[in-house]
Structure formats: C-alpha cells, structure tokens
Amino acid sequence: MTLISAIITDAFRESNKIAAGTTPTAAMQTEALTLLNRLIASVMGWEVGENLAQWPVGTTGYETAPVDATSDIWRFPPPNSMLACNLGSAQTIYLPQQPSDGARIAVQDLQGNFATYNLTLNGNGRQIEGASTLALATNNLNRAWFFRADTGNWVRFTDLELTDALPFPTEFDDFFVISLAIRLAPRLGPPIGAETLAAYKRSQQQFIARYVQSQPLRINADIAPFRMSIQTFNNGLLGPELLSS
C-alpha cells in the first residue's frame, strides 16, 4: 500500500520540481492533494467500473410502487448500481456474488432514516470495508465502494488525506504519479518529458485493461459512455455492432 503523500512526492520528483530526497512544501502538497482527489474521482465510472444505474430499495414515499415492489428482488442488485433507498423497515442487501474487478456499488438514504431503519450490506462471499457485513445507520448517508479482486474486498471510495493509502494496487502507482505530474505541469512547469509520457501511456493502458467490466448491464446504447467496454456489450443485452453506431 502506497501512501498518498508518497504519490505526491513522486509526482513532483517526476518532473524534477523537487530535488531527490526532499519533500514538497505544505502548500505544494495541499495543491497536489486537491488535484489527486479529482483524478481519482474522475476514473470512477470510466476507467474503473461503469456509470451507476439506479436500483430502488424500499417503497416509502412512492405514489405508485415500482415493479416488483412486493418481492425481495431489491436485495440482489447487479454490479455498478446506485441503491436508491426509501426504507420503511430494516433491510439487508446482498452484493453481487461474482463482481468484476473495479465494479462499483453506492448507497443513497433518500428518506434520511437509516438510523431508524438500518441498511446492512452483506459481502455475499466477499468482504466490504474488511468485514463480511456492514451496517449503515447514519441518516442521509451517501457512500460508494469499488471492488478489488486482488483483496476480495469492497473498498470505500472517499476523498483521501496525505496519510491515507492509495486505494488501488501498487502496480498502478505510476499511473497516478504521472497523471498528477501532468496536471501539475501547466501550473508549475517545466513540461512533461517524452519519456514520462511514454510511461504514462503504458500505465494507462494497463489500468484500463485491469478494470474493464465484463458484467452485463441494463443500459440504453444511445446514452452509453463512449469508452464502455466491449465485454459489457458482448455479454449483455446489446450487440457489439452498436459500438460503432
């Protein structure tokens, strides 16, 4: 696990903005941390996972109950779902049994009543935040996770501090180091060198290849992100010919 502070130091060192063995100033770290958090957030739904699809949980507040509202289908969401919770009783949700590396799950407490009606997430053979189950009891909660196949764990996604660890495997440190160096270059100079750009291209391709999704999704091809994986279309409800339409 690589600390965020190390990623930032390496990013400044990559473009020779600091000398070897030195540390960026507090102001430099603060500026870089803001950019790094934006970079990490920007890969979610694109390089990592897919855009989240709404998945209703509960019926409180609906004028007309949604389809299957009387069944327990909501307990088994597909990968890359936003659990839109309108709870009238405590519920347990079972996360996908075989999530793809990088699959995402998020939760919204739309009624603001998780403290009264807890939502429990069951890892369904995997872990979530390092445990087999996770009870959510904070009103108005809005939280997201992504799946790391190398650890078998749904990792919470949130803004990071200098003392936090990068939530991705160490083999992708270069991707975030160079991405951050590229973002910092226009502000601080000098321009990024050709060797660094070549290393960035390689690390970017590896990152995307690791997290391309293979689970079928319910999605309209007219609004599909242009970078959506071929696997998604081939294994899902849509044909690959739509990729070029």
C-alpha positions as CSV (number, residue, x, y, z in Angstrom):
1,M,0.0,0.0,0.0
2,T,1.4,3.4,-1.0
3,L,0.6,6.5,1.0
4,I,-0.9,9.5,-0.8
5,S,2.0,11.6,0.4
6,A,4.4,9.3,-1.4
7,I,2.4,9.6,-4.6
8,I,2.5,13.4,-4.4
9,T,6.2,13.5,-3.7
10,D,6.9,11.2,-6.6
11,A,4.8,13.3,-8.9
12,F,6.8,16.4,-8.1
13,R,10.0,14.5,-8.5
14,E,8.9,13.0,-11.8
15,S,9.1,16.4,-13.5
16,N,12.2,17.5,-11.4
17,K,10.2,20.1,-9.4
18,I,12.0,19.0,-6.2
19,A,15.4,17.5,-5.6
20,A,16.0,13.8,-4.8
21,G,15.4,13.1,-1.1
22,T,13.4,16.3,-0.5
23,T,9.7,16.7,0.3
24,P,7.3,19.2,-1.3
25,T,6.2,22.2,0.9
26,A,2.9,22.1,2.7
27,A,1.4,24.5,0.1
28,M,2.6,22.2,-2.7
29,Q,1.2,19.1,-1.0
30,T,-2.2,20.8,-0.5
31,E,-2.5,21.9,-4.1
32,A,-1.4,18.4,-5.3
33,L,-3.8,16.6,-3.0
34,T,-6.8,18.5,-4.4
35,L,-5.8,17.6,-7.9
36,L,-5.1,13.9,-7.0
37,N,-8.5,13.5,-5.4
38,R,-10.1,14.9,-8.6
39,L,-8.1,12.5,-10.7
40,I,-9.1,9.5,-8.6
41,A,-12.7,10.6,-8.6
42,S,-12.6,11.0,-12.4
43,V,-11.6,7.4,-13.1
44,M,-14.7,6.1,-11.3
45,G,-17.3,5.1,-13.9
46,W,-14.9,5.4,-16.8
47,E,-11.6,3.6,-16.3
48,V,-13.0,1.8,-13.2
49,G,-16.5,0.3,-13.3
50,E,-19.4,1.8,-15.2
51,N,-21.7,4.7,-14.6
52,L,-24.1,3.8,-11.8
53,A,-27.7,2.7,-12.6
54,Q,-30.5,3.4,-10.1
55,W,-31.6,0.4,-8.1
56,P,-34.7,1.1,-5.9
57,V,-34.7,-0.3,-2.4
58,G,-37.9,0.1,-0.4
59,T,-41.2,1.8,-1.3
60,T,-41.7,4.6,1.2
61,G,-42.6,7.8,-0.4
62,Y,-43.7,6.3,-3.8
63,E,-47.1,7.3,-5.0
64,T,-47.1,4.2,-7.2
65,A,-45.0,1.2,-6.1
66,P,-42.2,0.3,-8.6
67,V,-42.2,-3.0,-10.4
68,D,-41.5,-6.0,-8.1
69,A,-42.0,-3.7,-5.0
70,T,-43.8,-6.6,-3.2
71,S,-40.9,-9.0,-3.8
72,D,-37.4,-9.0,-2.3
73,I,-35.6,-8.5,-5.7
74,W,-34.0,-5.3,-4.4
75,R,-31.9,-7.5,-2.1
76,F,-29.8,-8.6,-5.0
77,P,-28.6,-5.6,-7.0
78,P,-26.4,-6.1,-10.1
79,P,-22.9,-4.6,-10.2
80,N,-22.5,-0.8,-10.8
81,S,-25.8,0.0,-9.0
82,M,-26.8,3.1,-7.0
83,L,-29.0,1.8,-4.2
84,A,-31.7,4.5,-4.0
85,C,-33.1,3.7,-0.5
86,N,-36.7,4.6,0.6
87,L,-36.8,2.3,3.6
88,G,-39.9,1.6,5.8
89,S,-38.1,-1.3,7.5
90,A,-34.6,-2.5,8.1
91,Q,-33.2,-4.2,5.0
92,T,-30.2,-6.5,4.1
93,I,-28.7,-6.2,0.6
94,Y,-26.5,-9.0,-0.8
95,L,-23.8,-7.7,-3.0
96,P,-23.0,-9.4,-6.4
97,Q,-21.6,-12.9,-5.9
98,Q,-19.0,-12.6,-8.7
99,P,-18.2,-8.9,-9.2
100,S,-15.7,-7.8,-11.8
101,D,-12.5,-6.2,-10.7
102,G,-13.5,-2.5,-10.2
103,A,-17.2,-3.0,-10.1
104,R,-19.0,-0.3,-8.1
105,I,-21.8,0.0,-5.6
106,A,-23.2,3.1,-4.0
107,V,-25.9,3.9,-1.4
108,Q,-28.3,6.9,-1.0
109,D,-30.5,7.3,2.0
110,L,-33.3,9.3,0.3
111,Q,-35.7,9.2,3.3
112,G,-33.0,10.2,5.8
113,N,-33.9,7.4,8.1
114,F,-31.1,4.9,8.2
115,A,-30.7,5.5,12.0
116,T,-34.2,4.1,12.4
117,Y,-34.2,1.5,9.6
118,N,-30.7,0.2,9.2
119,L,-29.4,-0.9,5.8
120,T,-27.0,-3.9,6.1
121,L,-24.7,-4.7,3.2
122,N,-23.7,-8.4,3.0
123,G,-20.5,-9.1,1.1
124,N,-22.1,-12.3,-0.2
125,G,-18.8,-14.3,0.0
126,R,-16.6,-11.2,-0.2
127,Q,-15.7,-8.5,2.3
128,I,-16.9,-4.9,2.5
129,E,-14.6,-2.4,4.3
130,G,-12.7,-5.5,5.6
131,A,-15.8,-7.2,7.2
132,S,-18.3,-9.8,6.0
133,T,-21.2,-7.3,6.6
134,L,-21.5,-3.6,7.1
135,A,-24.4,-1.9,8.9
136,L,-25.3,1.6,7.8
137,A,-27.1,3.6,10.4
138,T,-26.3,7.3,9.5
139,N,-29.2,9.4,8.3
140,N,-28.8,10.9,4.8
141,L,-25.8,8.7,4.1
142,N,-24.4,8.8,0.6
143,R,-21.4,6.4,0.2
144,A,-19.7,4.5,-2.6
145,W,-17.4,1.4,-2.9
146,F,-15.5,-0.3,-5.6
147,F,-14.4,-4.0,-5.7
148,R,-10.8,-5.0,-5.5
149,A,-10.5,-8.6,-6.8
150,D,-6.9,-8.9,-5.5
151,T,-8.1,-8.5,-1.9
152,G,-11.7,-9.7,-2.3
153,N,-12.9,-6.5,-0.7
154,W,-15.3,-3.7,-1.5
155,V,-13.2,-0.6,-0.7
156,R,-14.9,2.6,0.4
157,F,-14.4,5.5,-2.0
158,T,-13.9,8.9,-0.4
159,D,-11.6,11.9,-0.6
160,L,-8.2,11.0,0.6
161,E,-5.7,12.7,3.0
162,L,-1.9,12.6,2.9
163,T,-1.8,9.9,5.5
164,D,-4.2,7.6,3.6
165,A,-3.2,4.8,1.3
166,L,-3.9,4.9,-2.4
167,P,-7.0,2.6,-2.8
168,F,-5.6,0.8,-5.9
169,P,-2.9,-1.9,-6.1
170,T,0.7,-0.7,-6.0
171,E,1.3,-1.8,-9.6
172,F,-0.8,1.3,-10.6
173,D,1.2,3.8,-8.6
174,D,2.9,5.1,-11.8
175,F,-0.4,5.8,-13.4
176,F,-1.4,8.2,-10.6
177,V,2.1,9.6,-10.1
178,I,2.4,10.6,-13.8
179,S,-1.2,11.6,-14.1
180,L,-0.7,14.0,-11.2
181,A,2.6,15.3,-12.7
182,I,0.9,16.0,-16.0
183,R,-1.8,18.0,-14.1
184,L,0.8,20.0,-12.2
185,A,3.0,20.8,-15.2
186,P,0.9,23.7,-16.6
187,R,0.9,25.4,-13.1
188,L,4.5,24.9,-12.1
189,G,6.5,23.9,-15.2
190,P,8.5,22.5,-16.8
191,P,6.6,20.5,-19.5
192,I,6.5,16.7,-19.0
193,G,9.2,14.9,-21.0
194,A,8.6,12.4,-23.7
195,E,10.0,9.5,-21.6
196,T,7.4,10.3,-18.9
197,L,4.6,10.5,-21.4
198,A,5.6,7.1,-22.9
199,A,5.5,5.6,-19.4
200,Y,2.1,7.2,-18.8
201,K,0.6,5.7,-21.9
202,R,1.8,2.2,-20.9
203,S,0.5,2.5,-17.3
204,Q,-2.9,4.0,-18.5
205,Q,-3.4,1.0,-20.9
206,Q,-2.6,-1.4,-18.0
207,F,-5.0,0.4,-15.7
208,I,-7.9,0.3,-18.2
209,A,-7.2,-3.3,-19.1
210,R,-7.4,-4.3,-15.4
211,Y,-10.7,-2.7,-14.7
212,V,-12.7,-3.1,-17.9
213,Q,-16.0,-4.5,-17.0
214,S,-17.4,-7.9,-18.0
215,Q,-20.7,-7.9,-16.3
216,P,-23.9,-7.3,-18.3
217,L,-25.6,-4.0,-17.7
218,R,-29.1,-2.7,-18.3
219,I,-28.3,0.3,-20.4
220,N,-29.6,2.2,-23.4
221,A,-27.0,2.3,-26.1
222,D,-27.9,5.9,-27.0
223,I,-26.5,7.1,-23.7
224,A,-23.7,4.6,-23.2
225,P,-20.3,6.2,-22.4
226,F,-18.1,6.1,-25.5
227,R,-15.4,4.2,-23.5
228,M,-17.8,1.5,-22.3
229,S,-16.1,-1.9,-22.6
230,I,-16.7,-4.3,-25.5
231,Q,-17.2,-7.0,-22.9
232,T,-20.2,-5.2,-21.4
233,F,-21.9,-5.2,-24.8
234,N,-21.0,-8.7,-25.8
235,N,-22.1,-10.3,-22.6
236,G,-25.1,-8.0,-22.0
237,L,-28.3,-7.3,-23.8
238,L,-26.8,-5.2,-26.6
239,G,-24.9,-6.3,-29.7
240,P,-21.3,-5.2,-30.4
241,E,-22.4,-3.6,-33.6
242,L,-23.8,-0.8,-31.5
243,L,-20.3,0.3,-30.5
244,S,-19.8,1.8,-34.0
245,S,-23.3,3.3,-34.4
